[in-house]
Amino acid sequence: MIKFTLDGKEFEVTKGTTILEVARGAGIKIPTLCYHEEMSPYGSCRLCLVEVIKRGWPSIQPACLYPAQEGIEVMTDSERVRKNRKILLELYLARSPDSEAIRELAREYGVRDTRFKLKETSNCILCGLCVRACEEISGRRAISFAHRGSKRAIQTPFGELAELCVGCKACAYVCPTRAIEIEEAD
């Protein structure tokens, strides 16, 4: 068993338990967009950042990926954490200004506007949940990440109709911003 401190309270957990799992079990809210309990953690949205103090050295870590470790101190809502989340939410607002999920999180953190301006906007925040759902739940790879940098996107292989898609709708179900809409065939 591992003992550590989370928001001033001591916890004892089994090795391999993540900070996010402990926090959720204790009723401590940590925002996430790319996390789903049925899939492996990925850490792409970074909203679950927490401040970890290990051997006197503070660092910012994603709670969904960071395992509890003996003697660490974790703060889920420090000034440094809130500042990082606000910047991330500004970036998400710039990319997905029409997403209700993003606007709701932004309001929660007092973010009303963004200083960042993007040429193109999308409700897709590139969290990768849909890609992971397609692979981990359906066992297929009908969609995946394509390109790099500012051109990064989620698409079917070679941008063509994905014959691998079985229509399970897992991708739409897990999408935190409802960027994926399933069209029913006539």
CYANA upper distance limits for C-alpha pairs under 8 A (distance plus 0.5 A):
  1 MET  CA     12 GLU  CA      6.70
  1 MET  CA     13 VAL  CA      5.98
  1 MET  CA     14 THR  CA      5.29
  1 MET  CA     15 LYS  CA      6.79
  2 ILE  CA     11 PHE  CA      8.48
  2 ILE  CA     12 GLU  CA      5.82
  2 ILE  CA     13 VAL  CA      5.78
  2 ILE  CA     14 THR  CA      6.49
  2 ILE  CA     15 LYS  CA      6.78
  2 ILE  CA     68 ALA  CA      7.68
  2 ILE  CA     69 GLN  CA      6.76
  2 ILE  CA     70 GLU  CA      5.64
  3 LYS  CA     10 GLU  CA      7.33
  3 LYS  CA     11 PHE  CA      6.07
  3 LYS  CA     12 GLU  CA      4.92
  3 LYS  CA     13 VAL  CA      7.13
  3 LYS  CA     69 GLN  CA      7.73
  3 LYS  CA     70 GLU  CA      5.71
  3 LYS  CA     71 GLY  CA      6.59
  4 PHE  CA     10 GLU  CA      6.17
  4 PHE  CA     11 PHE  CA      6.05
  4 PHE  CA     12 GLU  CA      7.16
  4 PHE  CA     68 ALA  CA      7.53
  4 PHE  CA     69 GLN  CA      7.08
  4 PHE  CA     70 GLU  CA      6.06
  4 PHE  CA     71 GLY  CA      5.26
  4 PHE  CA     72 ILE  CA      5.72
  4 PHE  CA     73 GLU  CA      6.64
  4 PHE  CA     74 VAL  CA      8.44
  5 THR  CA      9 LYS  CA      5.79
  5 THR  CA     10 GLU  CA      4.87
  5 THR  CA     11 PHE  CA      6.53
  5 THR  CA     71 GLY  CA      7.68
  5 THR  CA     72 ILE  CA      6.83
  5 THR  CA     73 GLU  CA      5.20
  5 THR  CA     74 VAL  CA      6.51
  6 LEU  CA     10 GLU  CA      6.82
  6 LEU  CA     11 PHE  CA      7.55
  6 LEU  CA     23 ALA  CA      8.21
  6 LEU  CA     73 GLU  CA      6.56
  6 LEU  CA     74 VAL  CA      5.23
  6 LEU  CA     75 MET  CA      6.55
  6 LEU  CA     76 THR  CA      8.11
  7 ASP  CA     73 GLU  CA      8.28
  7 ASP  CA     74 VAL  CA      6.63
  7 ASP  CA     75 MET  CA      5.48
  7 ASP  CA     76 THR  CA      7.00
  8 GLY  CA     73 GLU  CA      8.38
  8 GLY  CA     75 MET  CA      8.34
 13 VAL  CA     17 THR  CA      7.24
 13 VAL  CA     22 VAL  CA      8.37
 13 VAL  CA     68 ALA  CA      8.11
 15 LYS  CA     67 PRO  CA      8.11
 15 LYS  CA     68 ALA  CA      7.59
 15 LYS  CA     69 GLN  CA      8.18
 16 GLY  CA     67 PRO  CA      5.97
 16 GLY  CA     68 ALA  CA      7.33
 17 THR  CA     21 GLU  CA      6.99
 17 THR  CA     22 VAL  CA      7.57
 17 THR  CA     67 PRO  CA      5.95
 17 THR  CA     68 ALA  CA      6.41
 18 THR  CA     22 VAL  CA      6.97
 18 THR  CA     63 ALA  CA      7.06
 18 THR  CA     64 CYS  CA      6.59
 18 THR  CA     65 LEU  CA      6.74
 18 THR  CA     66 TYR  CA      5.93
 18 THR  CA     67 PRO  CA      4.54
 18 THR  CA     68 ALA  CA      6.02
 19 ILE  CA     23 ALA  CA      6.57
 19 ILE  CA     63 ALA  CA      5.44
 19 ILE  CA     64 CYS  CA      7.03
 19 ILE  CA     65 LEU  CA      8.23
 19 ILE  CA     66 TYR  CA      6.54
 19 ILE  CA     67 PRO  CA      6.37
 19 ILE  CA     68 ALA  CA      6.13
 20 LEU  CA     24 ARG  CA      6.55
 20 LEU  CA     30 ILE  CA      7.68
 20 LEU  CA     48 CYS  CA      8.18
 20 LEU  CA     63 ALA  CA      5.32
 20 LEU  CA     64 CYS  CA      5.53
 20 LEU  CA     65 LEU  CA      8.45
 21 GLU  CA     25 GLY  CA      6.61
 21 GLU  CA     64 CYS  CA      7.92
 22 VAL  CA     26 ALA  CA      6.71
 23 ALA  CA     27 GLY  CA      6.67
 23 ALA  CA     28 ILE  CA      5.34
 23 ALA  CA     29 LYS  CA      7.40
 23 ALA  CA     30 ILE  CA      7.86
 24 ARG  CA     28 ILE  CA      6.04
 24 ARG  CA     29 LYS  CA      7.02
 24 ARG  CA     30 ILE  CA      8.13
 30 ILE  CA     47 LEU  CA      8.39
 30 ILE  CA     48 CYS  CA      6.17
 30 ILE  CA     76 THR  CA      7.38
 31 PRO  CA     47 LEU  CA      6.33
 31 PRO  CA     48 CYS  CA      5.96
 32 THR  CA     45 CYS  CA      7.65
 32 THR  CA     46 ARG  CA      8.12
 32 THR  CA     47 LEU  CA      5.93
 32 THR  CA     48 CYS  CA      5.90
 33 LEU  CA     45 CYS  CA      6.54
 33 LEU  CA     47 LEU  CA      7.57
 33 LEU  CA    127 CYS  CA      7.58
 33 LEU  CA    176 PRO  CA      6.41
 34 CYS  CA     41 PRO  CA      8.43
 34 CYS  CA     42 TYR  CA      7.54
 34 CYS  CA     43 GLY  CA      7.26
 34 CYS  CA     44 SER  CA      6.92
 34 CYS  CA     45 CYS  CA      6.10
 34 CYS  CA    127 CYS  CA      5.61
 34 CYS  CA    128 GLY  CA      7.29
 34 CYS  CA    129 LEU  CA      6.21
 34 CYS  CA    176 PRO  CA      7.97
 35 TYR  CA     39 MET  CA      8.18
 35 TYR  CA     41 PRO  CA      6.54
 35 TYR  CA     42 TYR  CA      7.61
 35 TYR  CA     43 GLY  CA      7.90
 35 TYR  CA     64 CYS  CA      7.67
 35 TYR  CA    129 LEU  CA      7.88
 36 HIS  CA     40 SER  CA      8.20
 36 HIS  CA     41 PRO  CA      7.90
 36 HIS  CA    129 LEU  CA      8.22
 36 HIS  CA    174 VAL  CA      8.01
 39 MET  CA    132 ARG  CA      7.80
 39 MET  CA    133 ALA  CA      7.72
 39 MET  CA    136 GLU  CA      7.38
 41 PRO  CA     64 CYS  CA      6.49
 41 PRO  CA     65 LEU  CA      6.69
 42 TYR  CA     64 CYS  CA      8.08
 42 TYR  CA     65 LEU  CA      7.64
 42 TYR  CA    128 GLY  CA      8.50
 43 GLY  CA     62 PRO  CA      6.72
 43 GLY  CA     64 CYS  CA      6.84
 43 GLY  CA     65 LEU  CA      6.88
 44 SER  CA    127 CYS  CA      6.13
 44 SER  CA    128 GLY  CA      7.97
 45 CYS  CA    127 CYS  CA      6.19
 46 ARG  CA     62 PRO  CA      6.50
 46 ARG  CA     85 ARG  CA      8.45
 46 ARG  CA     88 LEU  CA      8.15
 47 LEU  CA     62 PRO  CA      8.15
 47 LEU  CA     85 ARG  CA      6.26
 47 LEU  CA     88 LEU  CA      7.54
 48 CYS  CA     62 PRO  CA      5.89
 48 CYS  CA     63 ALA  CA      5.90
 48 CYS  CA     64 CYS  CA      7.19
 49 LEU  CA     60 ILE  CA      6.68
 49 LEU  CA     61 GLN  CA      5.75
 49 LEU  CA     62 PRO  CA      4.82
 49 LEU  CA     63 ALA  CA      6.25
 49 LEU  CA     76 THR  CA      8.03
 49 LEU  CA     81 VAL  CA      6.92
 49 LEU  CA     84 ASN  CA      8.30
 49 LEU  CA     85 ARG  CA      7.95
 50 VAL  CA     60 ILE  CA      6.11
 50 VAL  CA     61 GLN  CA      5.98
 50 VAL  CA     62 PRO  CA      6.74
 50 VAL  CA     63 ALA  CA      6.54
 50 VAL  CA     74 VAL  CA      7.24
 50 VAL  CA     75 MET  CA      6.39
 50 VAL  CA     76 THR  CA      5.32
 50 VAL  CA     77 ASP  CA      7.71
 50 VAL  CA     78 SER  CA      8.47
 50 VAL  CA     81 VAL  CA      6.36
 51 GLU  CA     58 PRO  CA      7.03
 51 GLU  CA     59 SER  CA      6.15
 51 GLU  CA     60 ILE  CA      5.13
 51 GLU  CA     61 GLN  CA      6.85
 51 GLU  CA     74 VAL  CA      6.14
 51 GLU  CA     75 MET  CA      5.62
 51 GLU  CA     76 THR  CA      6.96
 51 GLU  CA     78 SER  CA      7.63
 51 GLU  CA     80 ARG  CA      7.95
 51 GLU  CA     81 VAL  CA      6.83
 52 VAL  CA     58 PRO  CA      6.01
 52 VAL  CA     59 SER  CA      5.82
 52 VAL  CA     60 ILE  CA      6.65
 52 VAL  CA     61 GLN  CA      7.25
 52 VAL  CA     72 ILE  CA      7.22
 52 VAL  CA     73 GLU  CA      6.25
 52 VAL  CA     74 VAL  CA      5.07
 52 VAL  CA     75 MET  CA      7.04
 53 ILE  CA     57 TRP  CA      5.75
 53 ILE  CA     58 PRO  CA      4.73
 53 ILE  CA     59 SER  CA      6.91
 53 ILE  CA     72 ILE  CA      6.23
 53 ILE  CA     73 GLU  CA      5.57
 53 ILE  CA     74 VAL  CA      6.85
 54 LYS  CA     58 PRO  CA      6.98
 54 LYS  CA     71 GLY  CA      7.86
 54 LYS  CA     72 ILE  CA      5.48
 54 LYS  CA     73 GLU  CA      7.25
 55 ARG  CA     72 ILE  CA      7.89
 60 ILE  CA     81 VAL  CA      7.89
 61 GLN  CA     66 TYR  CA      7.13
 62 PRO  CA     66 TYR  CA      6.53
 63 ALA  CA     67 PRO  CA      8.30
 68 ALA  CA     72 ILE  CA      8.14
 76 THR  CA     81 VAL  CA      7.43
 77 ASP  CA     81 VAL  CA      6.27
 77 ASP  CA     82 ARG  CA      6.62
 78 SER  CA     82 ARG  CA      6.71
 79 GLU  CA     83 LYS  CA      6.61
 80 ARG  CA     84 ASN  CA      6.81
 81 VAL  CA     85 ARG  CA      6.71
 82 ARG  CA     86 LYS  CA      6.61
 82 ARG  CA    109 TYR  CA      8.14
 83 LYS  CA     87 ILE  CA      6.93
 84 ASN  CA     88 LEU  CA      6.80
 85 ARG  CA     89 LEU  CA      6.55
 85 ARG  CA    109 TYR  CA      8.42
 86 LYS  CA     90 GLU  CA      6.70
 86 LYS  CA    106 ALA  CA      7.89
 86 LYS  CA    109 TYR  CA      6.99
 86 LYS  CA    110 GLY  CA      8.43
 86 LYS  CA    111 VAL  CA      6.98
 87 ILE  CA     91 LEU  CA      6.90
 88 LEU  CA     92 TYR  CA      6.73
 89 LEU  CA     93 LEU  CA      6.48
 89 LEU  CA    102 ILE  CA      7.73
 89 LEU  CA    105 LEU  CA      7.95
 89 LEU  CA    106 ALA  CA      6.28
 89 LEU  CA    111 VAL  CA      7.78
 90 GLU  CA     94 ALA  CA      6.72
 90 GLU  CA    106 ALA  CA      8.07
 90 GLU  CA    111 VAL  CA      7.50
 90 GLU  CA    113 ASP  CA      7.35
 90 GLU  CA    114 THR  CA      5.17
 90 GLU  CA    115 ARG  CA      7.55
 90 GLU  CA    116 PHE  CA      7.50
 91 LEU  CA     95 ARG  CA      6.85
 91 LEU  CA    114 THR  CA      7.51
 91 LEU  CA    116 PHE  CA      6.93
 92 TYR  CA     96 SER  CA      6.20
 92 TYR  CA     97 PRO  CA      7.98
 92 TYR  CA    102 ILE  CA      7.19
 92 TYR  CA    125 ILE  CA      7.34
 93 LEU  CA     97 PRO  CA      5.15
 93 LEU  CA    102 ILE  CA      6.97
 93 LEU  CA    103 ARG  CA      7.48
 93 LEU  CA    106 ALA  CA      8.24
 93 LEU  CA    113 ASP  CA      7.99
 93 LEU  CA    114 THR  CA      6.91
 94 ALA  CA    114 THR  CA      6.71
 94 ALA  CA    116 PHE  CA      6.33
 94 ALA  CA    117 LYS  CA      6.22
 94 ALA  CA    118 LEU  CA      6.58
 94 ALA  CA    121 THR  CA      7.62
 95 ARG  CA    118 LEU  CA      7.00
 95 ARG  CA    120 GLU  CA      7.85
 95 ARG  CA    121 THR  CA      5.30
 95 ARG  CA    122 SER  CA      6.34
 95 ARG  CA    123 ASN  CA      7.68
 95 ARG  CA    124 CYS  CA      8.48
 95 ARG  CA    125 ILE  CA      7.47
 96 SER  CA    102 ILE  CA      7.64
 96 SER  CA    121 THR  CA      6.20
 96 SER  CA    122 SER  CA      5.64
 96 SER  CA    123 ASN  CA      5.15
 96 SER  CA    124 CYS  CA      7.45
 96 SER  CA    125 ILE  CA      7.45
 97 PRO  CA    102 ILE  CA      8.00
 97 PRO  CA    103 ARG  CA      7.67
 97 PRO  CA    121 THR  CA      7.83
 97 PRO  CA    122 SER  CA      8.46
 97 PRO  CA    123 ASN  CA      8.09
 98 ASP  CA    103 ARG  CA      8.08
 98 ASP  CA    123 ASN  CA      7.32
 99 SER  CA    103 ARG  CA      6.74
 99 SER  CA    123 ASN  CA      6.21
 99 SER  CA    177 THR  CA      6.36
 99 SER  CA    178 ARG  CA      8.32
100 GLU  CA    104 GLU  CA      6.43
100 GLU  CA    177 THR  CA      7.70
101 ALA  CA    105 LEU  CA      6.84
101 ALA  CA    176 PRO  CA      7.47
101 ALA  CA    177 THR  CA      6.19
102 ILE  CA    106 ALA  CA      6.57
102 ILE  CA    177 THR  CA      7.73
103 ARG  CA    107 ARG  CA      6.64
104 GLU  CA    108 GLU  CA      6.79
105 LEU  CA    109 TYR  CA      6.99
106 ALA  CA    110 GLY  CA      6.65
106 ALA  CA    111 VAL  CA      5.29
106 ALA  CA    112 ARG  CA      7.24
107 ARG  CA    111 VAL  CA      6.05
107 ARG  CA    112 ARG  CA      6.96
122 SER  CA    179 ALA  CA      8.27
123 ASN  CA    177 THR  CA      6.63
123 ASN  CA    178 ARG  CA      7.75
123 ASN  CA    179 ALA  CA      5.49
124 CYS  CA    177 THR  CA      7.22
124 CYS  CA    178 ARG  CA      8.46
124 CYS  CA    179 ALA  CA      5.71
124 CYS  CA    180 ILE  CA      8.46
125 ILE  CA    177 THR  CA      8.17
126 LEU  CA    153 ALA  CA      7.47
126 LEU  CA    154 ILE  CA      7.67
128 GLY  CA    132 ARG  CA      6.69
128 GLY  CA    145 PHE  CA      8.32
129 LEU  CA    133 ALA  CA      6.47
129 LEU  CA    171 CYS  CA      7.72
129 LEU  CA    174 VAL  CA      6.88
129 LEU  CA    175 CYS  CA      6.90
130 CYS  CA    134 CYS  CA      6.60
130 CYS  CA    143 ILE  CA      8.36
130 CYS  CA    170 ALA  CA      7.70
130 CYS  CA    171 CYS  CA      4.63
130 CYS  CA    172 ALA  CA      7.46
130 CYS  CA    174 VAL  CA      6.91
130 CYS  CA    175 CYS  CA      6.69
131 VAL  CA    135 GLU  CA      6.87
131 VAL  CA    141 ARG  CA      7.95
131 VAL  CA    143 ILE  CA      6.30
131 VAL  CA    144 SER  CA      5.88
131 VAL  CA    145 PHE  CA      7.96
131 VAL  CA    154 ILE  CA      8.28
131 VAL  CA    171 CYS  CA      7.55
132 ARG  CA    136 GLU  CA      6.13
132 ARG  CA    137 ILE  CA      8.22
133 ALA  CA    137 ILE  CA      5.60
133 ALA  CA    138 SER  CA      7.42
133 ALA  CA    170 ALA  CA      6.45
133 ALA  CA    171 CYS  CA      6.24
133 ALA  CA    174 VAL  CA      7.87
134 CYS  CA    138 SER  CA      5.77
134 CYS  CA    139 GLY  CA      6.96
134 CYS  CA    140 ARG  CA      6.13
134 CYS  CA    141 ARG  CA      6.43
134 CYS  CA    142 ALA  CA      7.17
134 CYS  CA    143 ILE  CA      7.47
134 CYS  CA    170 ALA  CA      7.14
134 CYS  CA    171 CYS  CA      6.68
135 GLU  CA    139 GLY  CA      5.13
135 GLU  CA    140 ARG  CA      5.28
135 GLU  CA    141 ARG  CA      5.81
135 GLU  CA    142 ALA  CA      8.49
136 GLU  CA    140 ARG  CA      8.17
137 ILE  CA    170 ALA  CA      7.80
138 SER  CA    168 CYS  CA      7.70
138 SER  CA    170 ALA  CA      8.17
140 ARG  CA    164 LEU  CA      6.92
140 ARG  CA    165 CYS  CA      7.74
141 ARG  CA    164 LEU  CA      7.33
141 ARG  CA    165 CYS  CA      8.35
142 ALA  CA    156 THR  CA      6.28
142 ALA  CA    157 PRO  CA      7.38
142 ALA  CA    162 ALA  CA      6.01
142 ALA  CA    163 GLU  CA      7.84
142 ALA  CA    164 LEU  CA      5.58
142 ALA  CA    165 CYS  CA      5.66
143 ILE  CA    154 ILE  CA      7.13
143 ILE  CA    155 GLN  CA      5.81
143 ILE  CA    156 THR  CA      4.87
143 ILE  CA    157 PRO  CA      6.96
143 ILE  CA    162 ALA  CA      8.11
144 SER  CA    154 ILE  CA      5.98
144 SER  CA    155 GLN  CA      6.24
144 SER  CA    156 THR  CA      6.82
144 SER  CA    157 PRO  CA      7.60
145 PHE  CA    152 ARG  CA      7.38
145 PHE  CA    153 ALA  CA      6.19
145 PHE  CA    154 ILE  CA      5.05
145 PHE  CA    155 GLN  CA      6.92
146 ALA  CA    152 ARG  CA      6.23
146 ALA  CA    153 ALA  CA      5.82
146 ALA  CA    154 ILE  CA      6.39
146 ALA  CA    155 GLN  CA      7.05
147 HIS  CA    151 LYS  CA      6.33
147 HIS  CA    152 ARG  CA      5.17
147 HIS  CA    153 ALA  CA      7.04
148 ARG  CA    152 ARG  CA      5.10
155 GLN  CA    159 GLY  CA      6.38
156 THR  CA    160 GLU  CA      6.52
156 THR  CA    161 LEU  CA      7.25
156 THR  CA    162 ALA  CA      6.23
157 PRO  CA    161 LEU  CA      8.47
157 PRO  CA    162 ALA  CA      7.21
169 LYS  CA    173 TYR  CA      6.76
169 LYS  CA    182 ILE  CA      7.61
170 ALA  CA    174 VAL  CA      6.80
171 CYS  CA    175 CYS  CA      6.79
171 CYS  CA    180 ILE  CA      7.69
172 ALA  CA    178 ARG  CA      7.33
172 ALA  CA    179 ALA  CA      8.21
172 ALA  CA    180 ILE  CA      5.55
172 ALA  CA    181 GLU  CA      6.75
172 ALA  CA    182 ILE  CA      7.37
175 CYS  CA    179 ALA  CA      7.16
175 CYS  CA    180 ILE  CA      7.25
